[in-house]
Amino acid sequence: MLILGLAGSPRRGGNSEILLDEAMWGAKEAGAETEKIVLSSLCVQPCISCGACEKTGECAVRDDMQEIYSRLEAAGGIILASPIYFYSVSGFAKAVIDRAQAMWSRRYVLKDPEAPKGKKGAFIGVGATRGEKVFEGACLTVKYFYDAVGAGYDRELLVKGVDAKGAIRDYPQYLRQARELGRLLVSGD
Ligand SMILES: Cc1cc2nc3c(=O)[nH]c(=O)nc-3n(C[C@H](O)[C@H](O)[C@H](O)COP(=O)(O)O)c2cc1C
């Protein structure tokens, strides 16, 4: 199984990317092939709501998202890791999510029986604050992103109260949980 990791933080080596790397190790340990895409290194424009995908099932905007569509199709499992930005995912992650509207159209507008399905999905979120609702917006967004691309919302690791770059390394329990998340995404039910 191919596990696709999407790193949503613009901070290279930041908290969510560290956890993603652990999760990818876990997936590898469980026998998966892994591939990581650092979203901030690509150029993905926001959705322009042109409506083309409702007719063709494909996005008319030609940029690096075309490559991400093909990797999303190929993957058996997806792990999106993002910092919490204003109670949601980062802008880099949100641009990709909005562009998944093409896959949503293929599934729900065109009702293409060959639209991808049966993929596993996991979300890793890291926020600096400790509010009760810190992950609510992001989790809903990711859940419906996964629905659009044919994945379930199977696992999550949500870490509150971690802010400075790399500070997640001071919490070995979260590193362990991330590795376990990757392993279980591949081998669990
Ligand atoms: C633009 C911006 C918005 C943020 N918004 C929130 C927020 O709404 N809630 C929160 O708990 N932390 C917020 N943070 C803090 C980050 O989520 C936190 O620093 C996190 O550890 C960063 O993860 P990273 O190292 O993977 O980038 C924000 C940070 C930035 C730069």
PDBQT file of the ligand as one rigid body, heavy atoms in Angstrom, charges set to zero:
ROOT
HETATM    1  C1  LIG A 201      -0.803  32.154  11.106  1.00  0.00    +0.000 C 
HETATM    2  C2  LIG A 201      -0.842  31.324  12.352  1.00  0.00    +0.000 A 
HETATM    3  C3  LIG A 201      -2.063  31.056  12.943  1.00  0.00    +0.000 A 
HETATM    4  C4  LIG A 201      -2.119  30.245  14.078  1.00  0.00    +0.000 A 
HETATM    5  N1  LIG A 201      -3.342  29.984  14.629  1.00  0.00    +0.000 NA
HETATM    6  C5  LIG A 201      -3.435  29.180  15.714  1.00  0.00    +0.000 A 
HETATM    7  C6  LIG A 201      -4.708  28.854  16.280  1.00  0.00    +0.000 A 
HETATM    8  O1  LIG A 201      -5.761  29.288  15.818  1.00  0.00    +0.000 OA
HETATM    9  N2  LIG A 201      -4.731  28.051  17.363  1.00  0.00    +0.000 N 
HETATM   10  C7  LIG A 201      -3.582  27.536  17.919  1.00  0.00    +0.000 A 
HETATM   11  O2  LIG A 201      -3.678  26.793  18.896  1.00  0.00    +0.000 OA
HETATM   12  N3  LIG A 201      -2.355  27.811  17.392  1.00  0.00    +0.000 NA
HETATM   13  C8  LIG A 201      -2.248  28.613  16.302  1.00  0.00    +0.000 A 
HETATM   14  N4  LIG A 201      -1.012  28.886  15.748  1.00  0.00    +0.000 N 
HETATM   15  C9  LIG A 201       0.200  28.251  16.313  1.00  0.00    +0.000 C 
HETATM   16  C10 LIG A 201       0.634  26.979  15.557  1.00  0.00    +0.000 C 
HETATM   17  O3  LIG A 201      -0.435  26.092  15.347  1.00  0.00    +0.000 OA
HETATM   18  C11 LIG A 201       1.728  26.245  16.360  1.00  0.00    +0.000 C 
HETATM   19  O4  LIG A 201       2.864  27.089  16.461  1.00  0.00    +0.000 OA
HETATM   20  C12 LIG A 201       2.143  24.919  15.807  1.00  0.00    +0.000 C 
HETATM   21  O5  LIG A 201       2.991  24.250  16.726  1.00  0.00    +0.000 OA
HETATM   22  C13 LIG A 201       2.895  25.075  14.476  1.00  0.00    +0.000 C 
HETATM   23  O6  LIG A 201       3.130  23.816  13.916  1.00  0.00    +0.000 OA
HETATM   24  P1  LIG A 201       4.332  23.614  12.843  1.00  0.00    +0.000 P 
HETATM   25  O7  LIG A 201       5.625  23.683  13.612  1.00  0.00    +0.000 OA
HETATM   26  O8  LIG A 201       4.057  22.266  12.276  1.00  0.00    +0.000 OA
HETATM   27  O9  LIG A 201       4.195  24.690  11.837  1.00  0.00    +0.000 OA
HETATM   28  C14 LIG A 201      -0.927  29.711  14.637  1.00  0.00    +0.000 A 
HETATM   29  C15 LIG A 201       0.305  30.014  14.048  1.00  0.00    +0.000 A 
HETATM   30  C16 LIG A 201       0.358  30.805  12.922  1.00  0.00    +0.000 A 
HETATM   31  C17 LIG A 201       1.712  31.121  12.283  1.00  0.00    +0.000 C 
ENDROOT
TORSDOF 0
